[in-house]
Amino acid sequence: MQYALTGFTSDMGFRVYDFDVIDDHRVRTAYTVRADMALVRQYGISLQELPLLCRGVLEQRILINDREHTFTYTQAEMCIHSDARTVAAKKLKAARKPWSNGTI
């Protein structure tokens, strides 16, 4: 399947992303993923990464329930993303520590 972001709108504190999902037979089906902007800010998620995160939500949810066409990027999913970003930042910081051989 292919996922094409077709646009977004704002709706009462939510950013709503519109996607077309194109199956193996080239049939397009419209889906939307909503994200609460207050929670997005709370978890430090940038607007630039939000469409890709919403696409991830769409990919996972279609596998579970292909009858629904509107999904929400939940607080739990934002928390998981935030925790993973924190762990990655700590690993990067540890990898950047200068090497020391004990001499000055």
N, C-alpha and C positions, 0 to 999 in steps of 0.2 A: 504494500500500500504506500501511496505517496500522500503527503500532507502539505497543503498550500494555505498559507495565511492570506486571507483575502481582505482583511481590514479589522478595525476595532472601533468601538463606540464607548462613550461614558454613560453610565446609567446609575444615578443615585449613589455615588460613592464606589461604584464598581467599574472596572475596566472590562469590557466584554470583547473577547477576540473571536473573530469569525474565521473558520477554516473550511476548506473543501477537502474531503478525503476521497482520493481517487483509487479505486480498487483495480485488481488485475485485468478487469474487462473494460477499463477506462470509464467506469460509471462514477460520476461525482455525487457526493452526498454532503450536505451542509451540516456543520456542527458549530457549537459555540462553547467557549470556556470563560467563566466569570472569575474575576479576582477582586477581592475586597481591598481597596486601596489603603485603607487605614491599617490593615494587617500587613500589607506589602511594605509600608513604611516602617511598621513596628519591627519586622524581621529584617530590615535593611536590604531588601531586594530592589535592585535597580530596574528602572523601566526598560532598559536595553535587554536585560535577560528574561524579563517576564514573558514575552511571546514564546520563547523556547521552552520555558518551564510549563506554560499552558499546553504547548504541543505535547510535552511528556505526559501530562495529565490525560490528554486526549488519547494518546497511544495506549496507555494502560487501561483506561476505562472502556474503550471500544472492545478490547479483548474480553472484558468481563461482561459487558452489557451493550450489545450492538443495537438495541432498540431505542435507547435514549439518545438525544441529539444535543442536549444542553447539560454541561457539567460545571462544577465549581472547583477552583483550586483552593483546597481547604486549609485551615489554620494548621492542622496536623502535618500536611504536606509541606507547608512553608517552614514549619519548625524543623522537620527532617532536613530540608535544604539548608537552613541556617546552621544547624549542627554540623552537617557535612562540610560546609564552607569554613566553619571555625576550625575543624580538625585539619583540613587541608592547609589553612593559613599557618597553623602551629607547626605542621611538618615542613612547610616552606621556610618558616623562620628558623627552625632548627637546622635545616640544610644550609642556610646562609651564614651561620655563625663562623667567624674567622677561625682558621686553623692556627693552633698555637703549639709550638714545640717546647715551650717552657722557658725559652730564652727571651731576653729583652733586646 
